[in-house]
Amino acid sequence: MASGEIPKRNFGKTDVQISALGLGGHHLGDAPDQKTAEEIVARAIDGGISFFDNCWEYHRGKSEVWMGGALKGKRDRVFLMTKVCTHGRDKDLALRMLEESLNRLQTDHLDLWQIHGVSFETDPQRFIRPNGAAEALYQAKKEGKVRFTGFTGHKDPNLHLAMLKTGFPFDAVQMPLNPFDAGFRSFEEHVLPEVNRRGMAALGMKPLQGAGPAIKKGVYTPQELLRYAMSLPVVTTITGMEKIDVLEQNLKVAQGFQPLAAEEMASLRSRGAQYADGRFELYKVSLKYDNPEARLANNFPLDMQQKEVKEMMRATENTGKPFPPAQ
């Protein structure tokens, strides 16, 4: 690695290498407009970021559309991932979602396709059942529309372990990793070692706990949290960058990155130990970060104050405009 470059790491047991810092798709949809999103993607690629995260349901598809537009002429420079949102539903729905994602992202294949947001105790069995999403992952890989497959979630490490026990040959597993996680329902302690033992690609997310609540309270700086997460035995750390200045801040950490020493990691964990009870990881203990698609699929009530639910409701609003004349 040349001085000032973002380190590259092997994707699991493969020879494919990706950047140690990844750009999150959800936050990209929070950019002020598509032009800004395209500027963020272009600068990220020039800065050495090659891993790009997304999801079928982010901002009702807007995140994929914006990323697809931004990657025109640049697709061969990135490792592109998106997620499927069947949440226990059938194979055919998964394959339809895949086609929609490919269309939005303006590509003929994904580098990584993942099951999104494993959150309920029934998810592992519904994934692996006949005609479940597992069959869609097998088929998409066989047809060359997907190079690698995986799953994500941020609710409970036991659910991740249950997904691994299904026996499906996942290539990657994504999980929340930060100093608070180390002491509360810990993915770092229970899931990360098992993923690495199996030779899968460990993908970290939520280094800033989503919206950075601990930063706002002055517990950590953004740089400390990102350095901690990137120092763990992961292939990449995915974080949101909806503004150019946030991207530049993260690039300063990632370019020429050297992992923290063990005592530095221990010090950061110790500083946050008194808060390691879920207050800064609401995605583990509340409805706040539950996916609307997942709750609907399970016939659970929606949190009407959740941002994604409000977007869903706006998509069905009557605008007051007349229908176009019949052709």
Residue pairs with C-beta under 8 A, 6 or more apart in sequence:
1 7
1 8
1 256
3 256
4 255
4 256
5 48
5 255
5 256
6 19
6 20
6 21
6 47
6 48
6 49
6 251
6 254
6 255
6 257
7 19
7 20
7 254
7 257
8 17
8 18
8 19
8 20
8 50
9 17
9 18
9 19
9 20
9 234
9 235
9 236
10 16
10 17
10 235
11 17
11 18
11 79
11 148
11 171
11 172
11 201
11 235
12 171
12 172
12 199
12 200
12 201
12 235
13 199
13 200
14 148
14 171
14 201
16 79
16 111
18 50
18 51
18 79
18 235
18 236
19 48
19 49
19 50
19 51
19 236
19 254
20 230
20 235
20 236
20 237
20 254
20 257
21 48
21 49
21 51
21 226
21 230
21 236
21 237
21 239
21 250
21 251
21 253
21 254
21 257
22 49
22 51
22 52
22 53
22 203
22 236
22 237
22 238
22 239
23 40
23 41
23 44
23 49
23 51
23 52
23 53
23 238
23 239
23 241
23 247
24 53
24 205
24 238
24 239
24 240
24 241
25 52
25 53
25 54
25 55
25 58
25 63
25 64
25 67
25 82
26 55
26 58
26 59
26 63
26 240
27 239
27 240
27 241
27 242
28 37
28 40
28 41
28 54
28 63
28 66
28 67
28 240
28 241
28 242
29 37
29 58
29 59
29 62
29 63
29 66
29 242
30 59
30 240
30 242
31 37
31 40
31 66
31 242
31 243
34 65
34 66
34 69
36 243
36 244
37 66
37 67
37 69
37 70
38 66
38 69
38 70
39 244
40 70
40 241
40 242
40 243
40 244
40 247
41 52
41 67
41 70
41 71
41 74
42 70
42 74
43 244
43 247
43 248
44 52
44 241
44 247
44 251
45 74
45 77
45 78
47 247
47 251
47 255
48 251
48 254
48 255
49 251
49 254
50 77
50 78
50 79
51 78
51 79
51 81
51 236
51 238
52 67
52 71
52 78
52 79
52 80
52 81
53 81
53 82
53 205
53 238
54 63
54 64
54 67
54 80
54 81
54 82
54 83
54 101
54 105
55 63
55 64
55 82
55 83
55 85
55 116
56 64
56 82
56 83
56 84
56 85
56 97
56 100
56 101
56 116
57 85
57 116
57 291
57 292
57 293
57 308
58 64
59 308
59 311
60 311
60 312
60 315
61 100
61 104
64 82
64 101
64 104
64 105
65 104
67 105
68 104
68 105
68 106
68 107
69 106
71 78
71 80
71 105
71 106
71 107
72 106
75 106
75 107
78 111
79 111
79 112
80 105
80 107
80 110
80 111
80 112
81 110
81 111
81 112
81 113
81 114
82 101
82 105
82 110
82 113
82 114
83 113
83 114
83 115
83 116
83 117
83 152
84 94
84 97
84 98
84 101
84 113
84 114
84 115
84 116
84 133
84 136
85 97
85 116
85 117
85 291
85 293
85 294
86 93
86 94
86 97
86 115
86 132
86 133
86 136
86 297
87 116
87 117
87 119
87 123
87 291
87 293
87 294
87 297
87 298
88 120
88 122
88 123
88 126
88 127
88 132
88 133
88 297
88 298
89 133
89 297
90 131
90 132
90 133
91 131
91 132
91 133
91 135
91 136
91 139
92 136
94 133
94 136
94 137
95 136
95 139
95 140
98 110
98 113
98 136
98 140
98 145
98 146
101 110
102 108
102 109
102 110
102 145
108 145
109 144
109 145
109 146
109 147
110 145
110 146
110 147
111 147
111 148
112 146
112 147
112 148
112 149
112 150
112 171
112 172
113 137
113 140
113 146
113 148
113 149
113 150
114 149
114 150
114 151
114 152
114 172
114 174
115 127
115 133
115 137
115 150
115 151
115 152
115 163
116 152
116 291
116 294
117 152
117 153
117 154
117 155
117 290
117 291
117 294
118 124
118 127
118 151
118 152
118 153
118 155
118 159
118 160
118 163
119 153
119 155
119 156
119 159
119 290
119 291
119 294
120 159
120 294
120 298
121 159
121 162
122 298
123 159
123 162
123 163
124 159
124 162
124 163
124 165
124 166
125 166
126 132
127 133
127 134
127 151
127 163
127 166
127 168
128 134
128 166
128 167
128 168
134 166
134 168
137 146
137 149
137 168
140 146
140 149
141 147
141 148
141 149
148 171
148 172
148 201
149 168
149 170
149 171
149 172
150 170
150 171
150 172
150 173
150 174
150 200
150 201
150 203
151 160
151 163
151 170
151 173
151 174
152 173
152 174
152 175
152 203
152 205
153 159
153 160
153 163
153 174
153 175
154 175
154 176
154 205
154 206
154 283
154 284
154 289
155 283
155 284
156 185
156 284
157 175
157 185
157 186
157 187
157 189
157 190
157 191
158 190
160 173
160 175
160 187
160 190
160 191
161 190
161 191
161 194
163 170
163 173
164 170
164 173
164 194
164 195
164 198
170 200
171 200
171 201
172 200
172 201
172 202
172 203
172 235
173 191
173 195
173 200
173 201
173 202
173 203
174 203
174 204
174 205
174 238
175 187
175 191
175 192
175 195
175 202
175 203
175 204
175 205
176 187
176 204
176 205
176 206
176 209
176 281
176 283
176 284
177 187
177 188
177 192
177 204
177 205
177 206
177 207
177 229
177 232
177 234
177 237
178 206
178 207
178 208
178 209
178 225
178 228
178 229
178 281
179 220
179 225
179 228
179 268
179 269
179 271
179 272
179 276
180 209
180 214
180 272
180 275
180 276
180 280
180 281
181 187
181 188
181 276
181 281
182 188
182 189
182 269
182 276
183 269
183 272
183 273
183 276
184 276
184 277
184 278
184 281
184 284
185 278
185 281
185 284
188 232
192 202
192 232
192 233
192 234
195 201
195 202
196 202
196 233
201 235
202 233
202 234
202 235
203 234
203 235
203 236
203 238
204 229
204 230
204 232
204 234
204 236
204 237
204 238
205 237
205 238
205 239
206 239
206 281
206 283
207 225
207 226
207 228
207 229
207 230
207 237
207 239
208 214
208 215
208 222
208 225
208 226
208 239
208 240
209 225
209 280
209 281
209 283
210 282
210 283
210 289
212 222
213 279
213 280
213 282
214 220
214 225
214 272
214 275
214 280
215 221
215 222
215 225
217 280
219 271
219 272
219 275
219 280
220 268
220 271
220 272
222 249
222 250
223 249
223 252
223 253
224 268
226 237
226 239
226 250
226 253
226 254
227 253
227 257
227 260
228 260
228 265
228 268
229 237
229 239
230 237
230 253
230 254
230 257
230 259
231 259
231 260
231 265
239 250
240 246
241 247
241 250
260 268
272 280
278 284
278 285
282 288
282 289
283 289
287 295
287 303
287 306
288 303
288 306
290 303
290 306
291 308
292 302
292 306
292 308
292 309
292 312
295 301
295 302
296 302
302 309
303 309
304 310
304 313
